């Protein structure tokens, strides 16, 4: 297992959260679906989960781009309500 593989898996977890997946939709939770050794599956499961959690945390605390998007959405809603 390479570092690139784990980083890719983290990115997939992050993207899954962006697309609305919940944490229990981690594809590495089900050991029967994947034909890989348990120790590798655990590493991939944890990497996917870490990526998902980082993205989820960023959305919860309203940082960076998400805070900016919320402000823009609020301004747009205010303009529509005033029209």
Z-matrix of the N, CA and C atoms (Angstrom, degrees):
N
C 1 1.449
C 2 1.528 1 107.82
N 3 1.328 2 115.60 1 130.37
C 4 1.458 3 119.57 2 -178.18
C 5 1.522 4 110.56 3 -102.32
N 6 1.305 5 114.89 4 163.49
C 7 1.460 6 120.88 5 176.19
C 8 1.528 7 109.99 6 -61.94
N 9 1.312 8 117.30 7 -38.80
C 10 1.463 9 121.38 8 178.94
C 11 1.525 10 111.29 9 -60.63
N 12 1.323 11 116.42 10 -38.38
C 13 1.460 12 120.80 11 178.27
C 14 1.521 13 110.82 12 -62.85
N 15 1.322 14 116.65 13 -44.05
C 16 1.461 15 120.64 14 179.35
C 17 1.525 16 111.90 15 -67.12
N 18 1.328 17 116.77 16 -40.93
C 19 1.468 18 119.75 17 177.68
C 20 1.520 19 111.36 18 -64.87
N 21 1.316 20 116.25 19 -38.67
C 22 1.460 21 120.41 20 176.74
C 23 1.531 22 110.61 21 -62.72
N 24 1.303 23 115.89 22 -40.09
C 25 1.453 24 120.88 23 179.55
C 26 1.531 25 110.60 24 -66.92
N 27 1.331 26 117.51 25 -38.53
C 28 1.457 27 121.11 26 175.40
C 29 1.528 28 110.38 27 -61.68
N 30 1.317 29 115.96 28 -42.42
C 31 1.463 30 120.07 29 179.20
C 32 1.529 31 111.09 30 -63.76
N 33 1.328 32 116.67 31 -38.46
C 34 1.463 33 119.51 32 176.70
C 35 1.522 34 111.52 33 -63.58
N 36 1.335 35 117.13 34 -37.84
C 37 1.456 36 120.37 35 176.33
C 38 1.514 37 111.86 36 -65.31
N 39 1.316 38 115.99 37 -42.26
C 40 1.460 39 120.76 38 177.65
C 41 1.526 40 110.75 39 -62.85
N 42 1.319 41 116.12 40 -45.39
C 43 1.469 42 120.07 41 179.02
C 44 1.524 43 111.40 42 -63.76
N 45 1.310 44 116.18 43 -36.20
C 46 1.461 45 119.84 44 178.14
C 47 1.527 46 110.11 45 -62.02
N 48 1.336 47 116.61 46 -41.74
C 49 1.471 48 120.01 47 178.41
C 50 1.521 49 110.43 48 -65.32
N 51 1.321 50 117.18 49 -40.87
C 52 1.467 51 121.04 50 177.84
C 53 1.522 52 110.27 51 -58.95
N 54 1.323 53 116.29 52 -38.36
C 55 1.464 54 121.18 53 -178.33
C 56 1.527 55 113.15 54 -83.55
N 57 1.339 56 117.03 55 1.14
C 58 1.449 57 120.58 56 173.75
C 59 1.516 58 116.61 57 99.39
N 60 1.313 59 117.68 58 7.53
C 61 1.475 60 119.76 59 178.69
C 62 1.525 61 110.07 60 -68.54
N 63 1.302 62 115.41 61 149.21
C 64 1.469 63 120.39 62 174.44
C 65 1.525 64 108.32 63 -96.49
N 66 1.328 65 116.05 64 162.36
C 67 1.466 66 120.77 65 -172.51
C 68 1.526 67 113.07 66 -59.08
N 69 1.315 68 117.74 67 -34.70
C 70 1.472 69 118.28 68 -177.54
C 71 1.536 70 112.98 69 -76.94
N 72 1.329 71 117.59 70 2.32
C 73 1.463 72 120.99 71 173.91
C 74 1.530 73 112.03 72 -89.22
N 75 1.313 74 116.48 73 10.66
C 76 1.455 75 122.22 74 177.15
C 77 1.533 76 108.80 75 -56.23
N 78 1.332 77 118.20 76 119.08
C 79 1.466 78 120.13 77 -176.59
C 80 1.526 79 114.02 78 -66.70
N 81 1.324 80 117.01 79 -12.92
C 82 1.458 81 120.26 80 -177.89
C 83 1.527 82 112.64 81 -94.89
N 84 1.323 83 117.69 82 4.05
C 85 1.461 84 120.67 83 177.30
C 86 1.523 85 111.97 84 -74.55
N 87 1.308 86 116.99 85 -33.16
C 88 1.465 87 121.85 86 -176.73
C 89 1.524 88 110.02 87 -91.48
N 90 1.316 89 116.34 88 106.06
C 91 1.468 90 120.00 89 -176.40
C 92 1.523 91 112.46 90 -70.92
N 93 1.318 92 118.25 91 -18.75
C 94 1.468 93 119.80 92 -178.92
C 95 1.524 94 112.27 93 -80.78
N 96 1.331 95 117.60 94 -21.99
C 97 1.465 96 120.84 95 -178.32
C 98 1.519 97 113.37 96 -74.37
N 99 1.301 98 115.99 97 -31.62
C 100 1.461 99 120.41 98 -173.63
C 101 1.519 100 110.40 99 -110.91
N 102 1.287 101 114.93 100 139.65
C 103 1.459 102 120.17 101 -179.91
C 104 1.535 103 109.63 102 -99.57
N 105 1.334 104 115.16 103 63.01
C 106 1.462 105 120.55 104 177.70
C 107 1.531 106 107.95 105 -132.12
N 108 1.320 107 117.03 106 155.70
C 109 1.471 108 120.03 107 179.47
C 110 1.528 109 111.62 108 -60.28
N 111 1.321 110 115.49 109 149.68
C 112 1.465 111 120.95 110 -176.70
C 113 1.524 112 113.22 111 -58.00
N 114 1.337 113 117.85 112 -39.25
C 115 1.466 114 118.66 113 -178.19
C 116 1.534 115 111.31 114 -66.13
N 117 1.323 116 117.85 115 -37.86
C 118 1.466 117 120.91 116 176.63
C 119 1.520 118 110.80 117 -69.96
N 120 1.324 119 116.26 118 -40.32
C 121 1.465 120 120.24 119 179.41
C 122 1.522 121 109.96 120 -61.96
N 123 1.337 122 118.03 121 -39.80
C 124 1.468 123 121.52 122 178.42
C 125 1.522 124 110.96 123 -62.87
N 126 1.327 125 117.01 124 -42.86
C 127 1.467 126 120.11 125 178.08
C 128 1.528 127 111.05 126 -62.13
N 129 1.325 128 116.45 127 -44.16
C 130 1.458 129 120.50 128 179.44
C 131 1.531 130 111.06 129 -67.56
N 132 1.326 131 116.51 130 -38.48
C 133 1.466 132 120.83 131 177.23
C 134 1.526 133 110.02 132 -60.08
N 135 1.323 134 116.36 133 -46.77
C 136 1.458 135 120.60 134 -179.01
C 137 1.531 136 112.01 135 -67.34
N 138 1.316 137 116.90 136 -38.17
C 139 1.469 138 120.28 137 178.62
C 140 1.522 139 110.57 138 -65.35
N 141 1.333 140 117.54 139 -45.24
C 142 1.473 141 121.69 140 178.54
C 143 1.522 142 109.07 141 -60.81
N 144 1.331 143 116.28 142 -45.20
C 145 1.460 144 121.16 143 -179.25
C 146 1.527 145 111.64 144 -63.33
N 147 1.327 146 116.76 145 -39.89
C 148 1.461 147 120.39 146 178.52
C 149 1.528 148 110.46 147 -61.66
N 150 1.327 149 117.27 148 -46.86
C 151 1.459 150 120.54 149 177.86
C 152 1.513 151 111.83 150 -59.68
N 153 1.326 152 116.86 151 -42.03
C 154 1.464 153 121.76 152 178.71
C 155 1.523 154 110.18 153 -62.54
N 156 1.341 155 116.82 154 -44.72
C 157 1.462 156 121.00 155 -177.77
C 158 1.527 157 112.48 156 -66.95
N 159 1.319 158 117.39 157 -38.55
C 160 1.466 159 120.59 158 178.48
C 161 1.528 160 109.35 159 -62.06
N 162 1.318 161 116.45 160 -46.94
C 163 1.468 162 120.35 161 179.17
C 164 1.529 163 110.91 162 -63.86
N 165 1.311 164 116.82 163 -41.22
C 166 1.453 165 120.66 164 179.28
C 167 1.526 166 110.93 165 -63.72
N 168 1.322 167 117.12 166 -42.49
C 169 1.466 168 120.98 167 179.24
C 170 1.523 169 111.07 168 -63.18
N 171 1.318 170 117.16 169 -41.22
C 172 1.465 171 120.32 170 178.97
C 173 1.526 172 110.72 171 -61.80
N 174 1.298 173 117.19 172 -36.67
C 175 1.460 174 120.62 173 179.09
C 176 1.521 175 111.36 174 -73.31
N 177 1.319 176 118.24 175 -33.37
C 178 1.459 177 121.67 176 -177.33
C 179 1.527 178 112.54 177 -72.23
N 180 1.314 179 117.11 178 -38.22
C 181 1.458 180 119.20 179 -175.66
C 182 1.518 181 112.77 180 -92.69
N 183 1.313 182 118.01 181 -3.15
C 184 1.459 183 121.02 182 175.43
C 185 1.514 184 113.49 183 63.93
N 186 1.312 185 116.27 184 54.09
C 187 1.451 186 119.71 185 -179.49
C 188 1.517 187 110.54 186 -107.36
N 189 1.284 188 114.59 187 164.10
C 190 1.460 189 121.77 188 171.53
C 191 1.510 190 114.07 189 53.33
N 192 1.297 191 115.93 190 -132.61
C 193 1.462 192 122.49 191 -174.72
C 194 1.519 193 112.03 192 -62.60
N 195 1.319 194 117.58 193 -31.77
C 196 1.459 195 119.85 194 -177.63
C 197 1.520 196 111.06 195 -68.19
N 198 1.336 197 117.01 196 -38.16
C 199 1.451 198 120.57 197 176.94
C 200 1.521 199 109.40 198 -64.55
N 201 1.307 200 116.71 199 -43.14
C 202 1.458 201 121.23 200 178.52
C 203 1.527 202 111.13 201 -62.25
N 204 1.320 203 116.53 202 -42.87
C 205 1.467 204 119.92 203 179.35
C 206 1.521 205 111.26 204 -64.67
N 207 1.326 206 117.28 205 -37.57
C 208 1.464 207 120.10 206 177.80
C 209 1.518 208 111.13 207 -64.02
N 210 1.345 209 117.02 208 -41.93
C 211 1.459 210 120.25 209 178.37
C 212 1.524 211 110.51 210 -63.08
N 213 1.315 212 116.75 211 -43.56
C 214 1.455 213 120.29 212 179.73
C 215 1.523 214 111.39 213 -63.54
N 216 1.323 215 116.70 214 -41.28
C 217 1.463 216 120.58 215 178.43
C 218 1.513 217 110.49 216 -64.31
N 219 1.329 218 117.81 217 -40.09
C 220 1.462 219 121.22 218 179.01
C 221 1.530 220 110.35 219 -66.37
N 222 1.314 221 117.55 220 -40.79
C 223 1.459 222 120.30 221 177.74
C 224 1.521 223 111.15 222 -64.86
N 225 1.326 224 116.59 223 -41.49
C 226 1.469 225 120.09 224 179.36
C 227 1.531 226 110.65 225 -64.67
N 228 1.318 227 116.27 226 -41.20
C 229 1.474 228 120.06 227 178.74
C 230 1.535 229 109.73 228 -64.19
N 231 1.319 230 116.88 229 -38.94
C 232 1.464 231 120.32 230 178.10
C 233 1.519 232 111.67 231 -65.36
N 234 1.309 233 117.68 232 -39.29
C 235 1.469 234 120.93 233 178.24
C 236 1.535 235 110.12 234 -66.38
N 237 1.333 236 116.33 235 -39.42
C 238 1.470 237 119.26 236 179.98
C 239 1.525 238 110.92 237 -68.54
N 240 1.312 239 117.79 238 -36.88
C 241 1.468 240 121.29 239 -179.19
C 242 1.515 241 110.76 240 -69.76
N 243 1.337 242 116.19 241 -31.11
C 244 1.463 243 120.35 242 -179.54
C 245 1.525 244 113.51 243 -82.25
N 246 1.338 245 116.58 244 -10.53
C 247 1.473 246 120.03 245 -176.26
C 248 1.509 247 112.03 246 -80.46
